[in-house]
Amino acid sequence: MNPFRADKIVVPVDTPAVRKGSGNRGKLLISIGVSVGILVFLFRDLNFSEFSSELQKIQPLNFLPGIALLVGAMWLRAIRWRYFLPPSTRVSTAVLFEATT
């Protein structure tokens, strides 16, 4: 079996994320509670009407160059990963792009 095959990913069934009743629900609720607490702390003094009026002034076309650069950088990262894999492994750039994003 080739350990570098990218077409199938095997996840062991006995991992903590898959095991039922392993106490992950409590950790999840604590994480959500901490996240909500941090958001409330950060936005407690925010003037929502002023924030809304400023959001309406945004011009979406200004974001297009940044988005294009971001996607291009991720595509180049996928091409770079092709050189990290052994030469016997043939993986398309699209699959590598999906794996790196």
C-alpha positions as CSV (number, residue, x, y, z in Angstrom):
1,M,0.0,0.0,0.0
2,N,1.4,3.4,-1.0
3,P,1.2,5.7,2.1
4,F,1.3,8.8,-0.2
5,R,-1.9,8.1,-2.0
6,A,-4.0,11.3,-2.0
7,D,-7.3,9.8,-3.3
8,K,-8.3,8.0,0.0
9,I,-7.9,9.3,3.5
10,V,-8.3,6.7,6.2
11,V,-9.5,7.8,9.6
12,P,-9.2,5.3,12.5
13,V,-12.5,4.6,14.1
14,D,-11.0,4.5,17.6
15,T,-9.9,8.2,17.7
16,P,-11.3,10.5,20.4
17,A,-13.3,12.5,17.8
18,V,-15.1,9.4,16.6
19,R,-15.6,7.6,19.9
20,K,-19.0,8.3,21.5
21,G,-19.4,9.3,25.1
22,S,-15.8,10.6,25.4
23,G,-16.8,13.9,27.0
24,N,-16.4,16.1,23.9
25,R,-19.8,17.7,24.4
26,G,-18.7,19.3,27.6
27,K,-15.5,20.7,25.9
28,L,-17.6,22.0,23.1
29,L,-20.0,23.8,25.4
30,I,-17.1,25.3,27.3
31,S,-15.5,26.5,24.1
32,I,-18.7,28.0,22.8
33,G,-19.2,29.7,26.2
34,V,-15.7,31.2,26.2
35,S,-16.1,32.4,22.6
36,V,-19.4,34.1,23.3
37,G,-17.9,35.7,26.4
38,I,-15.0,37.1,24.4
39,L,-17.4,38.4,21.7
40,V,-19.6,40.1,24.3
41,F,-16.5,41.6,25.9
42,L,-15.1,42.9,22.6
43,F,-18.4,44.4,21.3
44,R,-19.8,45.7,24.5
45,D,-19.1,49.4,23.6
46,L,-19.8,49.1,19.9
47,N,-22.3,51.6,18.5
48,F,-24.2,49.4,16.1
49,S,-26.0,52.2,14.2
50,E,-22.6,53.9,13.4
51,F,-21.1,50.6,12.5
52,S,-23.9,49.8,10.1
53,S,-23.6,53.2,8.4
54,E,-19.9,52.7,8.0
55,L,-20.4,49.2,6.5
56,Q,-22.8,50.7,3.9
57,K,-19.9,53.0,2.6
58,I,-17.8,50.0,1.7
59,Q,-17.1,49.5,-2.0
60,P,-16.9,45.8,-2.8
61,L,-14.8,46.2,-5.9
62,N,-11.9,47.3,-3.7
63,F,-11.7,43.7,-2.3
64,L,-11.3,42.0,-5.7
65,P,-7.5,42.5,-6.1
66,G,-6.9,41.1,-2.6
67,I,-9.2,38.1,-3.2
68,A,-7.4,37.5,-6.5
69,L,-4.0,37.6,-4.8
70,L,-5.2,35.3,-2.0
71,V,-6.5,32.7,-4.5
72,G,-3.3,32.9,-6.5
73,A,-1.2,32.4,-3.5
74,M,-3.2,29.3,-2.5
75,W,-2.9,28.0,-6.0
76,L,0.9,28.4,-5.9
77,R,1.0,26.7,-2.5
78,A,-0.8,23.7,-4.1
79,I,1.7,23.6,-6.9
80,R,4.5,23.7,-4.3
81,W,3.1,20.7,-2.6
82,R,3.3,18.7,-5.8
83,Y,7.1,19.0,-5.5
84,F,7.1,17.8,-1.9
85,L,5.3,14.5,-2.8
86,P,7.3,11.6,-4.2
87,P,7.6,11.5,-8.0
88,S,5.7,8.3,-8.2
89,T,2.6,10.1,-6.8
90,R,0.5,11.8,-9.4
91,V,-2.0,14.2,-7.8
92,S,-3.7,16.9,-9.8
93,T,-3.3,20.5,-8.8
94,A,-7.0,20.8,-8.2
95,V,-6.9,18.1,-5.6
96,L,-3.9,19.7,-3.9
97,F,-5.6,23.1,-4.0
98,E,-8.6,21.6,-2.2
99,A,-6.3,19.9,0.3
100,T,-4.4,23.1,1.1
101,T,-7.4,25.4,1.5
